[in-house]
Amino acid sequence: MKKIIYVLILSLVVVSGLVFANREIKNEASKKSSPKQLTDAERKAAREQWEATPPGIRFKEWEESPEGKKVYAAFASISKSIRDYTNMEAVVSSLSLPPGSLLGFGVMARINGDDFILRFDGDPQQLRGLKVNDKIIIKSHYVTCAPKYAYPIVSGEYVERDGKIIYKHPPRKGGC
């Protein structure tokens, strides 16, 4: 009887040791597979290399053009509100995006005297009731610029009208 108990305990120790060793191997593999962050020098070199390509040259020309400077000036006018995620008052100026845009659902809005494209993920039905000249409050963490568009593109994350929240960006699925 004692021999059977010793065999069972010994096998339990061996199995738990193997499970623990296997867990460490998996942890090491996951650490190795994470992408390496680029240093500032590597990032700068990659950007300079891209700027030498035809798309990079066209982008630099657009940035220096009056249209590009206008877009960046509008971007700068709301950058503090974007960084701090604070309320921005906007007036809906158009219910459609510029012709040829591939941004999904969005509206044109005037913020601080500048026009912006206000785009939303998916097809938010609650925003279909907006009308031209509606005053809304928006919040966003992200603004982008593209040579294809003559306006900065604000990603809508929160919209309020008449003190009521009419849109809030849904949380990401399967992530943090």
Steps between C-alpha positions, in 0.01 A plus 500: 500500500786739587664432165183600314475828694868576431452427128193726485679787680810458281291502182314811624832678558630402156181609319482833684868559420436439131198731498699775671795457259263510199344824630844665521581395144173653374569826689849522348358443150241775542767744619711427192212546257413857610603756237808706573439872544700719264742751641466866408793473262349196325161671478659814354699295247186311392310828459780655293508188283122522447520873421736416213234283333246653256210486752724661763602778261135569412410510869780748580387720208143490634618592852678808364212606274245762616235226525722285724592797719128582538426143609784503754391841634147364560654193664705722731192699603346194670815308601474599869139379520599175330797445729296575816182325373285804579171621355506674163197690374421425138232596251399244238566664163420209267351154537717354225874463463702641209451313170716190467566459871544149632463572870168330567231692687578860586392862487670831441523719810630848576714526815661831602426643155671217309334216308573141599393156387340327799509126433357212701571127512226278369158642417371676813123523450459748786692762295267472200271758667759780477410801289701781348568778756450265799730598786677201649772434757767254391801334659775314323846360560603487136534735203670421173583678176518359150590667168182355348283717727504878539395468865640334814319179593373475859408152622177544693503324836233695690218722373249691710205712383273704726662350811432140388764252391407387149816304419776337699765290327449132584786336694745287306426130490765259622743771606581728783 
